Amino acid sequence: MDNCIFCKIAKGEIPSYKIFEDDNFFAFLDIHPRVDGHTLVIPKKHYRWTFDVPNFGEYWEVTRKIGFKIQHVVNAEWMNFFTHGEIPHAHIHILPRTDDVNRAQITPEPTSITTEEIADLQKKISLF
């Protein structure tokens, strides 16, 4: 889709804190993270829903691989993976959790993080 922000990010038309890319998928750090390391994994082709992605299993395996790396870098005790979002392009959120406040709370309040801190996380998490 021409006006899809995630399609533009995957094509490099909008800058992002990219941490993974292959022929089918693209992952980047959220610029308004809920936790340090909050990552979005998207298919490069436009699909409205995560379950519309033809290589659904591969999509989740890529997400799992990225999740392990993030978990190690931020020393997360547990991880949230979910497919909720306002952008009409399939995406999986990865939220590494270091808190033990409320494990039922999927999305904690946004964290305040500087662009420098996001860039530093990008370097540590990057799978390139």
MMTF fields as JSON, N, C-alpha, C and O atoms, coordinates in Angstrom:
{
  "mmtfVersion": "1.0.0",
  "mmtfProducer": "UNKNOWN",
  "numBonds": 511,
  "numAtoms": 512,
  "numGroups": 128,
  "numChains": 1,
  "numModels": 1,
  "chainsPerModel": [1],
  "groupsPerChain": [128],
  "chainIdList": ["A"],
  "bondAtomList": [4, 2, 8, 6, 12, 10, 16, 14, 20, 18, 24, 22, 28, 26, 32, 30, 36, 34, 40, 38, 44, 42, 48, 46, 52, 50, 56, 54, 60, 58, 64, 62, 68, 66, 72, 70, 76, 74, 80, 78, 84, 82, 88, 86, 92, 90, 96, 94, 100, 98, 104, 102, 108, 106, 112, 110, 116, 114, 120, 118, 124, 122, 128, 126, 132, 130, 136, 134, 140, 138, 144, 142, 148, 146, 152, 150, 156, 154, 160, 158, 164, 162, 168, 166, 172, 170, 176, 174, 180, 178, 184, 182, 188, 186, 192, 190, 196, 194, 200, 198, 204, 202, 208, 206, 212, 210, 216, 214, 220, 218, 224, 222, 228, 226, 232, 230, 236, 234, 240, 238, 244, 242, 248, 246, 252, 250, 256, 254, 260, 258, 264, 262, 268, 266, 272, 270, 276, 274, 280, 278, 284, 282, 288, 286, 292, 290, 296, 294, 300, 298, 304, 302, 308, 306, 312, 310, 316, 314, 320, 318, 324, 322, 328, 326, 332, 330, 336, 334, 340, 338, 344, 342, 348, 346, 352, 350, 356, 354, 360, 358, 364, 362, 368, 366, 372, 370, 376, 374, 380, 378, 384, 382, 388, 386, 392, 390, 396, 394, 400, 398, 404, 402, 408, 406, 412, 410, 416, 414, 420, 418, 424, 422, 428, 426, 432, 430, 436, 434, 440, 438, 444, 442, 448, 446, 452, 450, 456, 454, 460, 458, 464, 462, 468, 466, 472, 470, 476, 474, 480, 478, 484, 482, 488, 486, 492, 490, 496, 494, 500, 498, 504, 502, 508, 506],
  "bondOrderList": [1, 1, 1, 1, 1, 1, 1, 1, 1, 1, 1, 1, 1, 1, 1, 1, 1, 1, 1, 1, 1, 1, 1, 1, 1, 1, 1, 1, 1, 1, 1, 1, 1, 1, 1, 1, 1, 1, 1, 1, 1, 1, 1, 1, 1, 1, 1, 1, 1, 1, 1, 1, 1, 1, 1, 1, 1, 1, 1, 1, 1, 1, 1, 1, 1, 1, 1, 1, 1, 1, 1, 1, 1, 1, 1, 1, 1, 1, 1, 1, 1, 1, 1, 1, 1, 1, 1, 1, 1, 1, 1, 1, 1, 1, 1, 1, 1, 1, 1, 1, 1, 1, 1, 1, 1, 1, 1, 1, 1, 1, 1, 1, 1, 1, 1, 1, 1, 1, 1, 1, 1, 1, 1, 1, 1, 1, 1],
  "groupList": [{"groupName": "MET", "atomNameList": ["N", "CA", "C", "O"], "elementList": ["N", "C", "C", "O"], "formalChargeList": [0, 0, 0, 0], "bondAtomList": [1, 0, 2, 1, 3, 2], "bondOrderList": [1, 1, 2], "singleLetterCode": "M", "chemCompType": "L-PEPTIDE LINKING"}, {"groupName": "ASP", "atomNameList": ["N", "CA", "C", "O"], "elementList": ["N", "C", "C", "O"], "formalChargeList": [0, 0, 0, 0], "bondAtomList": [1, 0, 2, 1, 3, 2], "bondOrderList": [1, 1, 2], "singleLetterCode": "D", "chemCompType": "L-PEPTIDE LINKING"}, {"groupName": "ASN", "atomNameList": ["N", "CA", "C", "O"], "elementList": ["N", "C", "C", "O"], "formalChargeList": [0, 0, 0, 0], "bondAtomList": [1, 0, 2, 1, 3, 2], "bondOrderList": [1, 1, 2], "singleLetterCode": "N", "chemCompType": "L-PEPTIDE LINKING"}, {"groupName": "CYS", "atomNameList": ["N", "CA", "C", "O"], "elementList": ["N", "C", "C", "O"], "formalChargeList": [0, 0, 0, 0], "bondAtomList": [1, 0, 2, 1, 3, 2], "bondOrderList": [1, 1, 2], "singleLetterCode": "C", "chemCompType": "L-PEPTIDE LINKING"}, {"groupName": "ILE", "atomNameList": ["N", "CA", "C", "O"], "elementList": ["N", "C", "C", "O"], "formalChargeList": [0, 0, 0, 0], "bondAtomList": [1, 0, 2, 1, 3, 2], "bondOrderList": [1, 1, 2], "singleLetterCode": "I", "chemCompType": "L-PEPTIDE LINKING"}, {"groupName": "PHE", "atomNameList": ["N", "CA", "C", "O"], "elementList": ["N", "C", "C", "O"], "formalChargeList": [0, 0, 0, 0], "bondAtomList": [1, 0, 2, 1, 3, 2], "bondOrderList": [1, 1, 2], "singleLetterCode": "F", "chemCompType": "L-PEPTIDE LINKING"}, {"groupName": "LYS", "atomNameList": ["N", "CA", "C", "O"], "elementList": ["N", "C", "C", "O"], "formalChargeList": [0, 0, 0, 0], "bondAtomList": [1, 0, 2, 1, 3, 2], "bondOrderList": [1, 1, 2], "singleLetterCode": "K", "chemCompType": "L-PEPTIDE LINKING"}, {"groupName": "ALA", "atomNameList": ["N", "CA", "C", "O"], "elementList": ["N", "C", "C", "O"], "formalChargeList": [0, 0, 0, 0], "bondAtomList": [1, 0, 2, 1, 3, 2], "bondOrderList": [1, 1, 2], "singleLetterCode": "A", "chemCompType": "L-PEPTIDE LINKING"}, {"groupName": "GLY", "atomNameList": ["N", "CA", "C", "O"], "elementList": ["N", "C", "C", "O"], "formalChargeList": [0, 0, 0, 0], "bondAtomList": [1, 0, 2, 1, 3, 2], "bondOrderList": [1, 1, 2], "singleLetterCode": "G", "chemCompType": "PEPTIDE LINKING"}, {"groupName": "GLU", "atomNameList": ["N", "CA", "C", "O"], "elementList": ["N", "C", "C", "O"], "formalChargeList": [0, 0, 0, 0], "bondAtomList": [1, 0, 2, 1, 3, 2], "bondOrderList": [1, 1, 2], "singleLetterCode": "E", "chemCompType": "L-PEPTIDE LINKING"}, {"groupName": "PRO", "atomNameList": ["N", "CA", "C", "O"], "elementList": ["N", "C", "C", "O"], "formalChargeList": [0, 0, 0, 0], "bondAtomList": [1, 0, 2, 1, 3, 2], "bondOrderList": [1, 1, 2], "singleLetterCode": "P", "chemCompType": "L-PEPTIDE LINKING"}, {"groupName": "SER", "atomNameList": ["N", "CA", "C", "O"], "elementList": ["N", "C", "C", "O"], "formalChargeList": [0, 0, 0, 0], "bondAtomList": [1, 0, 2, 1, 3, 2], "bondOrderList": [1, 1, 2], "singleLetterCode": "S", "chemCompType": "L-PEPTIDE LINKING"}, {"groupName": "TYR", "atomNameList": ["N", "CA", "C", "O"], "elementList": ["N", "C", "C", "O"], "formalChargeList": [0, 0, 0, 0], "bondAtomList": [1, 0, 2, 1, 3, 2], "bondOrderList": [1, 1, 2], "singleLetterCode": "Y", "chemCompType": "L-PEPTIDE LINKING"}, {"groupName": "LEU", "atomNameList": ["N", "CA", "C", "O"], "elementList": ["N", "C", "C", "O"], "formalChargeList": [0, 0, 0, 0], "bondAtomList": [1, 0, 2, 1, 3, 2], "bondOrderList": [1, 1, 2], "singleLetterCode": "L", "chemCompType": "L-PEPTIDE LINKING"}, {"groupName": "HIS", "atomNameList": ["N", "CA", "C", "O"], "elementList": ["N", "C", "C", "O"], "formalChargeList": [0, 0, 0, 0], "bondAtomList": [1, 0, 2, 1, 3, 2], "bondOrderList": [1, 1, 2], "singleLetterCode": "H", "chemCompType": "L-PEPTIDE LINKING"}, {"groupName": "ARG", "atomNameList": ["N", "CA", "C", "O"], "elementList": ["N", "C", "C", "O"], "formalChargeList": [0, 0, 0, 0], "bondAtomList": [1, 0, 2, 1, 3, 2], "bondOrderList": [1, 1, 2], "singleLetterCode": "R", "chemCompType": "L-PEPTIDE LINKING"}, {"groupName": "VAL", "atomNameList": ["N", "CA", "C", "O"], "elementList": ["N", "C", "C", "O"], "formalChargeList": [0, 0, 0, 0], "bondAtomList": [1, 0, 2, 1, 3, 2], "bondOrderList": [1, 1, 2], "singleLetterCode": "V", "chemCompType": "L-PEPTIDE LINKING"}, {"groupName": "THR", "atomNameList": ["N", "CA", "C", "O"], "elementList": ["N", "C", "C", "O"], "formalChargeList": [0, 0, 0, 0], "bondAtomList": [1, 0, 2, 1, 3, 2], "bondOrderList": [1, 1, 2], "singleLetterCode": "T", "chemCompType": "L-PEPTIDE LINKING"}, {"groupName": "TRP", "atomNameList": ["N", "CA", "C", "O"], "elementList": ["N", "C", "C", "O"], "formalChargeList": [0, 0, 0, 0], "bondAtomList": [1, 0, 2, 1, 3, 2], "bondOrderList": [1, 1, 2], "singleLetterCode": "W", "chemCompType": "L-PEPTIDE LINKING"}, {"groupName": "GLN", "atomNameList": ["N", "CA", "C", "O"], "elementList": ["N", "C", "C", "O"], "formalChargeList": [0, 0, 0, 0], "bondAtomList": [1, 0, 2, 1, 3, 2], "bondOrderList": [1, 1, 2], "singleLetterCode": "Q", "chemCompType": "L-PEPTIDE LINKING"}],
  "groupTypeList": [0, 1, 2, 3, 4, 5, 3, 6, 4, 7, 6, 8, 9, 4, 10, 11, 12, 6, 4, 5, 9, 1, 1, 2, 5, 5, 7, 5, 13, 1, 4, 14, 10, 15, 16, 1, 8, 14, 17, 13, 16, 4, 10, 6, 6, 14, 12, 15, 18, 17, 5, 1, 16, 10, 2, 5, 8, 9, 12, 18, 9, 16, 17, 15, 6, 4, 8, 5, 6, 4, 19, 14, 16, 16, 2, 7, 9, 18, 0, 2, 5, 5, 17, 14, 8, 9, 4, 10, 14, 7, 14, 4, 14, 4, 13, 10, 15, 17, 1, 1, 16, 2, 15, 7, 19, 4, 17, 10, 9, 10, 17, 11, 4, 17, 17, 9, 9, 4, 7, 1, 13, 19, 6, 6, 4, 11, 13, 5],
  "groupIdList": [1, 2, 3, 4, 5, 6, 7, 8, 9, 10, 11, 12, 13, 14, 15, 16, 17, 18, 19, 20, 21, 22, 23, 24, 25, 26, 27, 28, 29, 30, 31, 32, 33, 34, 35, 36, 37, 38, 39, 40, 41, 42, 43, 44, 45, 46, 47, 48, 49, 50, 51, 52, 53, 54, 55, 56, 57, 58, 59, 60, 61, 62, 63, 64, 65, 66, 67, 68, 69, 70, 71, 72, 73, 74, 75, 76, 77, 78, 79, 80, 81, 82, 83, 84, 85, 86, 87, 88, 89, 90, 91, 92, 93, 94, 95, 96, 97, 98, 99, 100, 101, 102, 103, 104, 105, 106, 107, 108, 109, 110, 111, 112, 113, 114, 115, 116, 117, 118, 119, 120, 121, 122, 123, 124, 125, 126, 127, 128],
  "secStructList": [7, 6, 6, 7, 2, 2, 2, 2, 2, 2, 6, 6, 1, 1, 7, 7, 3, 3, 3, 3, 3, 7, 1, 1, 3, 3, 3, 3, 3, 7, 1, 1, 7, 1, 1, 6, 6, 7, 3, 3, 3, 3, 3, 1, 1, 7, 7, 1, 1, 4, 4, 4, 7, 6, 6, 2, 2, 2, 2, 2, 2, 2, 2, 2, 2, 2, 2, 2, 2, 2, 2, 2, 2, 2, 6, 7, 1, 3, 3, 3, 3, 3, 7, 7, 7, 1, 1, 1, 1, 7, 7, 3, 3, 3, 3, 3, 3, 7, 7, 7, 1, 7, 6, 6, 7, 1, 1, 7, 7, 7, 7, 7, 7, 7, 2, 2, 2, 2, 2, 2, 2, 2, 2, 2, 2, 7, 7, 7],
  "xCoordList": [0.848, 0.0, 0.882, 1.888, 0.505, 1.312, 1.409, 2.442, 0.359, 0.368, 0.608, 0.421, 1.014, 1.241, 2.606, 3.632, 2.615, 3.862, 4.828, 6.037, 4.311, 5.192, 5.781, 6.929, 5.013, 5.571, 6.707, 7.741, 6.512, 7.547, 8.786, 9.907, 8.6, 9.741, 10.493, 11.721, 9.772, 10.412, 11.188, 12.21, 10.714, 11.389, 12.526, 13.256, 12.682, 13.73, 13.353, 14.211, 12.09, 11.636, 11.465, 11.518, 11.264, 11.187, 12.269, 12.355, 13.096, 14.16, 13.597, 12.521, 14.358, 13.956, 15.205, 16.315, 15.003, 16.081, 16.037, 15.62, 16.478, 16.408, 17.324, 18.476, 16.783, 17.615, 17.674, 18.514, 16.782, 16.78, 16.128, 15.186, 16.669, 16.038, 16.47, 17.649, 15.518, 15.816, 14.914, 14.355, 14.761, 13.961, 12.482, 11.803, 11.985, 10.555, 10.145, 9.019, 11.053, 10.667, 11.63, 12.775, 11.134, 11.879, 11.52, 10.343, 12.51, 12.248, 12.96, 14.084, 12.278, 12.829, 12.329, 11.271, 13.115, 12.735, 11.617, 11.632, 10.662, 9.548, 10.082, 10.872, 9.66, 10.147, 9.37, 9.749, 8.287, 7.53, 7.397, 6.294, 8.526, 8.516, 7.782, 7.757, 7.191, 6.572, 7.627, 7.485, 8.678, 9.807, 11.052, 10.952, 12.214, 13.456, 13.535, 13.375, 13.779, 13.847, 12.542, 12.475, 11.498, 10.204, 10.433, 10.888, 10.113, 10.41, 9.154, 8.252, 9.112, 8.042, 8.646, 9.681, 8.003, 8.432, 7.312, 6.164, 7.667, 6.661, 7.065, 8.252, 6.077, 6.416, 6.731, 6.139, 7.651, 7.982, 6.828, 6.603, 6.099, 4.917, 3.764, 3.714, 2.867, 1.732, 0.66, 0.118, 0.374, -0.753, -1.454, -0.797, -2.757, -3.519, -3.376, -3.148, -3.507, -3.511, -2.338, -1.882, -1.863, -0.767, -1.137, -0.296, -2.362, -2.762, -2.925, -3.13, -2.839, -2.865, -1.495, -1.402, -0.437, 0.923, 1.056, 0.907, 1.336, 1.362, 2.379, 2.102, 3.535, 4.568, 4.507, 5.49, 3.324, 2.997, 3.986, 4.447, 4.311, 5.247, 6.633, 7.265, 7.112, 8.425, 8.424, 9.415, 7.322, 7.168, 7.392, 8.132, 6.757, 6.905, 8.292, 8.804, 8.909, 10.271, 11.272, 12.174, 11.112, 11.966, 11.757, 12.718, 10.505, 10.189, 10.814, 11.336, 10.76, 11.358, 12.869, 13.415, 13.538, 14.986, 15.341, 16.283, 14.595, 14.826, 14.548, 15.292, 13.482, 13.128, 14.228, 14.511, 14.857, 15.964, 17.097, 17.66, 17.43, 18.514, 18.152, 18.973, 16.943, 16.501, 16.495, 16.946, 15.988, 15.931, 17.314, 17.481, 18.296, 19.676, 20.236, 20.86, 20.016, 20.598, 20.022, 20.771, 18.715, 18.105, 17.912, 17.369, 18.363, 18.267, 16.82, 16.531, 15.927, 14.503, 14.208, 14.774, 13.322, 12.882, 11.827, 11.728, 11.046, 9.988, 9.678, 10.117, 8.909, 8.661, 7.176, 6.47, 6.716, 5.376, 5.537, 6.377, 4.739, 4.647, 3.164, 2.347, 2.809, 1.399, 1.21, 2.128, -0.005, -0.283, -1.349, -2.189, -1.329, -2.303, -1.683, -0.501, -2.441, -1.91, -2.877, -3.865, -2.578, -3.45, -3.078, -3.907, -1.856, -1.408, -1.989, -1.833, -2.655, -3.26, -2.247, -2.435, -1.189, -0.154, 0.226, 0.491, 0.257, 0.58, 1.849, 2.842, 1.817, 3.012, 2.895, 1.818, 4.045, 4.141, 4.98, 6.09, 4.45, 5.197, 5.998, 5.499, 7.231, 8.037, 8.309, 8.885, 7.893, 8.149, 8.916, 8.34, 10.212, 10.971, 10.613, 10.587, 10.341, 9.874, 10.899, 11.351, 11.241, 12.156, 11.412, 11.979, 10.145, 9.337, 8.563, 8.393, 8.113, 7.296, 6.019, 5.396, 5.639, 4.514, 3.194, 2.457, 2.901, 1.626, 1.806, 1.723, 2.045, 2.311, 1.113, 1.271, -0.065, -1.246, -1.342, -2.075, -0.615, -0.636, 0.277, 1.502, -0.326, 0.448, 1.273, 2.45, 0.678, 1.401, 1.557, 0.603, 2.747, 2.976, 2.932, 2.887, 2.945, 2.972, 4.232, 5.259, 4.167, 5.367, 6.539, 6.365, 7.713, 8.92, 9.501, 9.274, 10.231, 10.901, 12.32, 13.09, 12.638, 13.942, 14.364, 13.547, 15.615, 16.114, 16.443, 16.577, 16.571, 16.953, 18.352, 18.653, 19.202, 20.544, 20.477, 21.225, 19.587, 19.426, 18.832, 19.219, 17.898, 17.335, 18.429, 18.532, 19.239, 20.332, 21.334, 21.863, 21.597, 22.516, 21.93, 22.643, 20.64, 19.97, 20.014, 20.222, 19.82, 19.855, 21.197, 21.23, 22.283, 23.609, 23.763, 24.36, 23.225, 23.38, 22.48, 22.858, 21.302, 20.329, 20.469, 20.092, 20.993, 21.047, 21.532, 22.507, 20.845, 21.186, 21.9, 21.775, 22.635, 23.407, 24.85, 25.67],
  "yCoordList": [-1.192, 0.0, 1.241, 1.302, 2.201, 3.398, 4.258, 4.886, 4.3, 5.178, 4.452, 5.045, 3.198, 2.413, 2.758, 2.604, 3.22, 3.621, 2.441, 2.617, 1.241, 0.089, -0.353, -0.795, -0.24, -0.537, 0.435, 0.041, 1.696, 2.711, 2.44, 2.63, 2.003, 1.657, 0.472, 0.498, -0.563, -1.759, -1.436, -2.063, -0.466, -0.061, 0.927, 1.274, 1.384, 2.352, 3.785, 4.668, 4.029, 5.377, 6.228, 7.456, 5.578, 6.24, 5.604, 4.378, 6.414, 5.832, 5.051, 5.35, 4.049, 3.233, 2.729, 2.825, 2.195, 1.549, 0.058, -0.757, -0.271, -1.64, -2.558, -2.225, -3.734, -4.725, -6.055, -6.901, -6.25, -7.49, -7.24, -6.458, -7.942, -7.911, -9.137, -9.492, -9.777, -10.83, -10.594, -9.507, -11.572, -11.38, -11.123, -10.456, -11.644, -11.579, -10.692, -10.195, -10.489, -9.818, -8.696, -8.656, -7.799, -6.619, -6.357, -6.397, -6.089, -5.803, -4.52, -4.255, -3.731, -2.449, -2.111, -2.569, -1.299, -0.863, 0.167, 1.043, 0.053, 1.0, 2.351, 2.413, 3.429, 4.756, 5.331, 6.36, 4.662, 5.014, 3.741, 3.231, 3.238, 1.919, 1.876, 2.838, 0.723, 0.436, -0.045, 0.143, -0.662, -1.133, -1.021, -0.932, -1.025, -1.026, -2.311, -3.412, -2.158, -3.307, -3.621, -4.587, -2.824, -3.028, -3.007, -2.01, -4.113, -4.309, -4.685, -5.332, -4.269, -4.654, -5.501, -5.147, -6.617, -7.496, -7.488, -7.812, -7.11, -6.977, -7.791, -8.011, -8.234, -8.792, -7.619, -6.546, -7.828, -6.76, -6.492, -5.349, -7.538, -7.368, -6.933, -7.271, -6.197, -5.705, -6.784, -7.295, -7.11, -7.964, -7.244, -6.701, -7.233, -6.522, -7.195, -6.522, -8.5, -9.235, -10.201, -10.711, -10.446, -11.39, -12.766, -13.426, -13.204, -14.527, -14.581, -15.661, -13.435, -13.417, -13.701, -13.985, -13.627, -13.834, -15.304, -16.187, -15.587, -16.975, -17.854, -19.025, -17.321, -18.089, -17.763, -17.334, -17.979, -17.669, -18.296, -17.629, -19.563, -20.246, -19.638, -19.445, -19.334, -18.695, -17.323, -16.93, -16.607, -15.291, -15.395, -14.601, -16.368, -16.541, -17.064, -16.716, -17.882, -18.357, -17.2, -17.122, -16.314, -15.12, -14.279, -13.792, -14.112, -13.342, -13.987, -13.292, -15.293, -16.03, -15.794, -15.542, -15.875, -15.653, -14.245, -14.07, -13.266, -11.885, -11.757, -11.09, -12.392, -12.343, -12.884, -12.298, -13.998, -14.547, -13.539, -13.366, -12.875, -11.896, -10.726, -10.294, -10.22, -9.105, -9.512, -8.754, -10.704, -11.19, -11.193, -10.795, -11.636, -11.688, -10.281, -10.019, -9.391, -8.039, -7.236, -6.578, -7.284, -6.471, -7.241, -6.712, -8.498, -9.331, -9.457, -9.279, -9.765, -9.871, -11.155, -12.21, -11.047, -12.216, -12.996, -14.214, -12.312, -12.934, -12.04, -10.891, -12.578, -11.879, -11.89, -12.86, -10.8, -10.735, -10.689, -9.954, -11.467, -11.429, -11.256, -12.067, -10.221, -10.053, -9.309, -8.665, -9.411, -8.892, -7.812, -7.755, -6.983, -5.913, -4.615, -4.363, -3.817, -2.547, -1.771, -2.309, -0.508, 0.387, 0.487, 0.895, 0.125, 0.223, -0.954, -2.101, -0.7, -1.795, -2.537, -2.67, -3.008, -3.832, -4.859, -4.498, -6.118, -7.179, -6.824, -6.401, -6.994, -6.775, -7.506, -7.64, -7.969, -8.647, -7.768, -7.372, -7.466, -6.731, -7.727, -8.794, -7.372, -8.113, -7.155, -6.085, -7.543, -6.728, -7.546, -8.407, -7.281, -7.97, -7.36, -6.138, -8.2, -7.685, -7.972, -9.103, -6.94, -7.05, -6.75, -6.852, -6.383, -6.062, -7.29, -8.247, -7.251, -8.339, -7.762, -8.358, -6.58, -5.864, -6.57, -6.896, -6.802, -7.411, -8.191, -7.624, -9.452, -10.274, -10.349, -10.694, -10.039, -10.049, -8.78, -8.746, -7.752, -6.494, -6.637, -6.629, -6.765, -6.999, -5.784, -5.915, -4.615, -3.418, -2.468, -1.798, -2.414, -1.463, -0.038, 0.186, 0.9, 2.311, 2.586, 1.943, 3.54, 3.862, 4.282, 4.9, 3.932, 4.302, 5.554, 5.812, 6.312, 7.465, 7.033, 6.603, 7.159, 6.745, 7.75, 8.191, 8.097, 9.067, 8.375, 7.153, 9.158, 8.585, 7.984, 7.009, 8.563, 8.005, 6.631, 5.726, 6.472, 5.176, 4.139, 2.971, 4.563, 3.639, 3.208, 2.029, 4.155, 3.829, 2.878, 1.987, 3.064, 2.165, 0.757, -0.224, 0.655, -0.651, -1.298, -2.505, -0.498, -1.009, -1.697, -2.793, -1.067, -1.644, -2.965, -3.908, -3.035, -4.235, -5.388, -6.557, -5.042, -6.062, -6.513, -7.637, -5.671, -5.929, -7.342, -7.83, -7.973, -9.32, -9.298, -10.241, -8.242, -8.127, -8.478, -8.443],
  "zCoordList": [0.0, 0.0, 0.0, 0.708, -0.78, -0.946, 0.31, 0.542, 1.12, 2.277, 3.608, 4.671, 3.564, 4.775, 5.371, 4.709, 6.608, 7.251, 7.396, 7.247, 7.683, 7.842, 6.503, 6.453, 5.421, 4.09, 3.783, 3.242, 4.129, 3.897, 4.74, 4.269, 5.969, 6.829, 6.234, 6.155, 5.815, 5.237, 3.967, 3.691, 3.194, 1.955, 2.204, 1.276, 3.451, 3.764, 3.433, 3.446, 3.138, 2.819, 4.075, 4.012, 5.202, 6.507, 7.372, 7.443, 8.031, 8.852, 10.04, 10.559, 10.444, 11.596, 12.297, 11.775, 13.475, 14.229, 13.92, 14.742, 12.713, 12.195, 12.996, 13.276, 13.36, 14.053, 13.31, 13.62, 12.324, 11.56, 10.212, 10.084, 9.194, 7.88, 7.104, 7.09, 6.462, 5.488, 4.283, 4.145, 3.418, 2.212, 2.506, 1.726, 3.619, 3.907, 5.072, 5.109, 6.026, 7.266, 7.632, 7.184, 8.452, 8.865, 10.324, 10.682, 11.17, 12.582, 12.971, 12.545, 13.793, 14.223, 15.614, 16.047, 16.302, 17.641, 17.551, 16.685, 18.443, 18.51, 18.975, 19.917, 18.325, 18.727, 19.912, 20.472, 20.285, 21.488, 22.336, 22.531, 22.836, 23.475, 24.803, 25.57, 25.034, 26.333, 27.33, 28.539, 26.811, 27.619, 26.757, 25.533, 27.374, 26.609, 25.786, 26.314, 24.507, 23.614, 22.903, 22.143, 23.134, 22.466, 20.957, 20.398, 20.318, 18.903, 18.135, 18.667, 16.877, 15.961, 14.853, 14.288, 14.543, 13.455, 12.421, 12.726, 11.19, 10.135, 8.905, 8.662, 8.134, 6.824, 5.89, 6.012, 4.974, 4.024, 3.061, 2.662, 2.689, 1.843, 2.742, 3.924, 2.171, 2.95, 3.107, 2.126, 4.347, 4.718, 5.854, 6.742, 5.839, 6.861, 8.229, 9.235, 8.263, 9.529, 9.602, 8.579, 10.783, 10.987, 10.434, 9.823, 10.635, 10.151, 8.641, 8.087, 7.958, 6.49, 5.875, 4.681, 6.675, 6.165, 5.755, 6.599, 4.46, 3.977, 4.694, 4.954, 5.015, 5.723, 7.218, 7.821, 7.793, 9.182, 10.165, 11.092, 9.968, 10.868, 10.814, 11.852, 9.621, 9.468, 10.146, 10.762, 10.031, 10.661, 12.169, 12.751, 12.787, 14.232, 14.604, 15.669, 13.766, 14.047, 14.002, 14.836, 13.037, 12.972, 14.231, 14.827, 14.626, 15.831, 17.066, 17.937, 17.138, 18.258, 18.326, 19.4, 17.181, 17.101, 17.591, 18.364, 17.143, 17.571, 19.066, 19.786, 19.525, 20.945, 21.842, 22.887, 21.454, 22.25, 22.381, 23.462, 21.279, 21.304, 22.222, 23.031, 22.097, 22.931, 24.392, 25.25, 24.684, 26.061, 26.685, 27.838, 25.934, 26.419, 26.649, 27.678, 25.704, 25.779, 26.948, 27.67, 27.139, 28.204, 29.506, 30.476, 29.517, 30.712, 31.2, 32.383, 30.269, 30.584, 31.345, 31.057, 32.311, 33.062, 32.292, 32.438, 31.479, 30.699, 29.515, 29.463, 28.55, 27.294, 26.955, 27.23, 26.356, 25.773, 24.257, 23.737, 23.561, 22.109, 21.801, 22.236, 21.063, 20.741, 19.425, 18.917, 18.885, 17.549, 17.569, 16.671, 18.546, 18.682, 18.153, 18.383, 17.47, 17.019, 16.161, 15.66, 16.0, 15.247, 13.77, 12.957, 13.412, 12.025, 11.235, 11.656, 10.101, 9.33, 8.452, 7.243, 9.073, 8.433, 9.486, 10.632, 9.12, 10.082, 10.855, 10.262, 12.167, 12.974, 14.305, 14.885, 14.758, 16.05, 16.958, 16.601, 18.125, 19.138, 19.975, 20.331, 20.282, 21.25, 22.397, 22.2, 23.597, 24.778, 25.809, 26.473, 25.946, 26.99, 28.337, 28.484, 29.305, 30.597, 31.687, 31.866, 32.389, 33.531, 34.826, 35.913, 34.705, 35.879, 36.333, 35.577, 37.536, 38.062, 38.653, 39.531, 38.15, 38.712, 38.443, 39.374, 37.196, 36.839, 35.543, 34.454, 35.661, 34.478, 33.545, 32.374, 34.028, 33.168, 32.324, 31.336, 32.704, 31.959, 30.74, 30.867, 29.572, 28.352, 27.981, 27.645, 28.035, 27.626, 28.81, 29.206, 29.365, 30.456, 29.933, 28.724, 30.824, 30.435, 29.625, 29.844, 28.686, 27.888, 28.771, 29.821, 28.321, 29.035, 28.391, 27.209, 29.149, 28.548, 28.202, 29.061, 26.932, 26.439, 25.371, 24.563, 25.377, 24.41, 23.088, 23.034, 22.038, 20.748, 20.831, 20.143, 21.669, 21.853, 22.51, 22.138, 23.482, 24.145, 23.189, 23.222, 22.341, 21.354, 20.378, 20.04, 19.929, 18.997, 19.641, 18.976, 20.934, 21.642, 21.724, 21.514, 22.026, 22.042, 20.653, 20.53, 19.629, 18.262, 17.994, 17.435, 18.386, 18.183, 18.931, 18.413, 20.148, 20.971, 20.491, 20.569, 20.002, 19.626, 18.173, 17.839, 17.325, 15.89, 15.558, 16.13, 14.64, 14.202, 12.848, 12.066, 12.575, 11.335, 11.596, 10.678]
}
